[in-house]
Amino acid sequence: FIGNFFDTYHHLQPQLNSVIAASMSIKNSQKLKKMLEIILAFGNYMNSSKRGAVYGFKLQSLDMLLDTKSCDKKMTLLHFITQTVKEKFPELLNLENELRDIDKAATVSIENITTDIKELDKGMDLTKREFDARKDRDPPIILKDFLTNSEDKLKKLKTDSKTSREAYASVVEYFGENAKILAPNTFFSLFSRFITAFKQAQNDLETQAKLEAAQGDGIMSSIRDRRRTKKQQGDAAVVKELKNKQRAIREKKVLNREDVYHGALEDILLDLKNEPYRR
């Protein structure tokens, strides 16, 4: 036990630190909140004709942003969201800077850590009993030195273990999930995969932009012009409905489903700059 204690300690402590840091950073990240607002706005806009508006979505839906693709399969919904973020919310492009240790936390098993700490506790009790039994007979110096150097470390492990469980339960419940059902490696992996996919989408868009610029034959420019014209026409036709919707929200009127999401996504995104997204 004495020979393995410090190796075990140095193995467990960083895992606890990563769970605490990841939990707190996810819960406190303002950029993540804004990103989720944007995703919810997109989802409600796309589904408005079928389901009406919803207040939120399950975190597992983040994986589905890559599954929804354009007709030519070259662009995912995440690409489109990323392009929108780049144009209208560029401060969110470095979202990952606010999220600490999520990759490390995604590999942690709190159950295993709890079991390991219980085993350390048992070993420490045995060591103390051995020391007490020899106290009157000049106990080995190795027992005394070990207890002097290790008891505080075990106490810190137990304290940090409790803190990590509380921090994890807090962030999981904050997102409407159950900490007893959702394991940390599953929870943190959702955010880790999203950040990776978000950065990849940024790289894909940059590569595509460079490719289009290199071609320089006017074809892509013509296509973009036609898309822009069509988009502007669509926006102009629905701005009035959106303004009526927003006025009704301010006046706390209940809107019919068909009144809520005929509006332009452009106006929804513009409104996101001023206040949190509302259903």
PADRENRO-147046 format. One record per residue (C-alpha): residue number from 1; x, y, z. Coordinates in steps of 0.25 Angstrom, whole numbers. Layout:
BEGIN
> n,xx,yy,zz
> NUM,X,Y,Z
...
% end
This chain:
BEGIN
> n,xx,yy,zz
> 1,0,0,0
> 2,11,10,4
> 3,19,7,-9
> 4,6,9,-18
> 5,0,21,-11
> 6,7,33,-17
> 7,6,27,-31
> 8,-9,25,-29
> 9,-10,39,-23
> 10,-3,45,-35
> 11,-12,37,-45
> 12,-25,42,-38
> 13,-23,56,-35
> 14,-22,61,-49
> 15,-35,54,-53
> 16,-43,61,-41
> 17,-37,74,-46
> 18,-41,72,-60
> 19,-56,69,-56
> 20,-56,81,-47
> 21,-50,90,-57
> 22,-59,85,-69
> 23,-72,85,-61
> 24,-70,100,-56
> 25,-65,105,-70
> 26,-77,99,-77
> 27,-87,104,-68
> 28,-80,118,-67
> 29,-77,120,-82
> 30,-85,131,-88
> 31,-80,128,-102
> 32,-86,114,-101
> 33,-99,119,-96
> 34,-100,129,-108
> 35,-96,117,-118
> 36,-107,109,-112
> 37,-117,120,-114
> 38,-113,121,-128
> 39,-115,106,-130
> 40,-129,106,-124
> 41,-133,118,-133
> 42,-129,110,-145
> 43,-136,98,-140
> 44,-149,105,-137
> 45,-148,112,-151
> 46,-146,99,-158
> 47,-157,91,-151
> 48,-167,102,-149
> 49,-176,97,-160
> 50,-177,83,-154
> 51,-176,84,-139
> 52,-176,99,-135
> 53,-166,105,-126
> 54,-159,98,-114
> 55,-152,104,-102
> 56,-140,95,-103
> 57,-133,83,-108
> 58,-126,71,-103
> 59,-110,71,-103
> 60,-110,59,-112
> 61,-116,67,-123
> 62,-102,74,-125
> 63,-98,61,-132
> 64,-109,63,-142
> 65,-104,76,-147
> 66,-95,68,-156
> 67,-106,59,-161
> 68,-114,69,-167
> 69,-108,72,-180
> 70,-111,80,-193
> 71,-116,74,-205
> 72,-102,72,-211
> 73,-97,66,-198
> 74,-86,76,-198
> 75,-91,85,-187
> 76,-96,81,-173
> 77,-105,89,-164
> 78,-93,92,-155
> 79,-86,98,-167
> 80,-97,107,-169
> 81,-98,111,-154
> 82,-83,113,-154
> 83,-84,122,-166
> 84,-94,130,-159
> 85,-86,131,-147
> 86,-74,136,-155
> 87,-82,147,-161
> 88,-91,151,-150
> 89,-85,146,-137
> 90,-70,145,-140
> 91,-67,146,-125
> 92,-72,132,-123
> 93,-62,126,-133
> 94,-52,124,-122
> 95,-62,117,-113
> 96,-53,106,-109
> 97,-44,116,-101
> 98,-55,117,-90
> 99,-56,102,-89
> 100,-45,96,-80
> 101,-41,81,-79
> 102,-53,75,-86
> 103,-45,65,-94
> 104,-38,60,-81
> 105,-51,60,-74
> 106,-57,52,-85
> 107,-48,40,-81
> 108,-51,40,-66
> 109,-60,30,-59
> 110,-65,36,-45
> 111,-69,23,-41
> 112,-55,17,-42
> 113,-49,29,-35
> 114,-59,27,-24
> 115,-55,12,-23
> 116,-40,15,-23
> 117,-41,26,-12
> 118,-49,16,-3
> 119,-38,6,-5
> 120,-28,17,-1
> 121,-36,20,11
> 122,-36,5,15
> 123,-21,4,13
> 124,-19,17,21
> 125,-27,11,33
> 126,-19,-2,33
> 127,-6,6,33
> 128,-11,15,44
> 129,-14,2,52
> 130,-1,-4,49
> 131,6,9,54
> 132,-2,10,67
> 133,0,-5,70
> 134,15,-2,70
> 135,15,12,76
> 136,20,7,89
> 137,31,-2,83
> 138,39,8,74
> 139,30,7,61
> 140,38,7,48
> 141,41,20,43
> 142,35,17,29
> 143,21,17,35
> 144,23,30,43
> 145,29,37,30
> 146,18,31,21
> 147,6,36,30
> 148,13,50,32
> 149,14,51,16
> 150,1,44,12
> 151,-11,47,21
> 152,-13,61,16
> 153,-12,57,2
> 154,-23,46,4
> 155,-31,57,11
> 156,-30,66,-1
> 157,-34,55,-10
> 158,-46,52,-3
> 159,-50,67,-2
> 160,-47,68,-17
> 161,-55,56,-20
> 162,-67,62,-13
> 163,-65,75,-20
> 164,-64,68,-34
> 165,-77,60,-32
> 166,-84,73,-27
> 167,-79,81,-39
> 168,-83,70,-49
> 169,-97,68,-43
> 170,-99,83,-44
> 171,-95,85,-59
> 172,-102,73,-63
> 173,-115,77,-56
> 174,-113,91,-62
> 175,-115,85,-76
> 176,-127,77,-72
> 177,-120,64,-70
> 178,-119,53,-59
> 179,-105,52,-53
> 180,-109,38,-48
> 181,-111,33,-62
> 182,-102,41,-71
> 183,-87,38,-68
> 184,-77,49,-69
> 185,-70,42,-81
> 186,-83,43,-89
> 187,-86,57,-84
> 188,-73,63,-87
> 189,-71,55,-100
> 190,-83,62,-106
> 191,-76,76,-104
> 192,-63,71,-108
> 193,-69,65,-121
> 194,-76,78,-124
> 195,-64,87,-122
> 196,-56,78,-131
> 197,-67,78,-142
> 198,-69,93,-140
> 199,-54,96,-143
> 200,-54,86,-154
> 201,-66,93,-161
> 202,-58,106,-159
> 203,-46,100,-167
> 204,-55,94,-177
> 205,-61,108,-180
> 206,-48,114,-181
> 207,-43,104,-191
> 208,-56,106,-199
> 209,-54,121,-199
> 210,-39,120,-204
> 211,-44,110,-215
> 212,-55,119,-220
> 213,-45,131,-220
> 214,-35,123,-227
> 215,-45,119,-238
> 216,-48,133,-241
> 217,-56,130,-254
> 218,-69,137,-249
> 219,-77,125,-248
> 220,-78,124,-233
> 221,-80,139,-232
> 222,-92,138,-241
> 223,-98,127,-232
> 224,-95,135,-220
> 225,-102,147,-226
> 226,-114,139,-229
> 227,-115,133,-215
> 228,-113,147,-209
> 229,-124,153,-218
> 230,-134,141,-214
> 231,-131,142,-200
> 232,-133,158,-199
> 233,-146,156,-206
> 234,-150,145,-196
> 235,-146,154,-184
> 236,-153,166,-189
> 237,-166,158,-190
> 238,-166,154,-176
> 239,-160,165,-168
> 240,-174,170,-165
> 241,-178,157,-159
> 242,-166,156,-150
> 243,-168,170,-145
> 244,-182,167,-141
> 245,-177,154,-134
> 246,-167,162,-126
> 247,-177,173,-123
> 248,-187,162,-118
> 249,-176,156,-109
> 250,-174,169,-103
> 251,-188,171,-100
> 252,-189,157,-95
> 253,-199,152,-105
> 254,-201,137,-109
> 255,-198,135,-123
> 256,-204,124,-132
> 257,-193,114,-137
> 258,-195,119,-151
> 259,-192,133,-147
> 260,-179,130,-140
> 261,-169,125,-149
> 262,-172,130,-163
> 263,-162,141,-160
> 264,-148,142,-166
> 265,-136,135,-160
> 266,-128,148,-163
> 267,-137,156,-153
> 268,-136,145,-142
> 269,-121,145,-143
> 270,-121,160,-142
> 271,-130,160,-130
> 272,-120,150,-123
> 273,-110,161,-123
> 274,-119,169,-114
> 275,-126,159,-104
> 276,-126,144,-101
> 277,-133,136,-111
> 278,-148,133,-107
> 279,-157,123,-112
% end
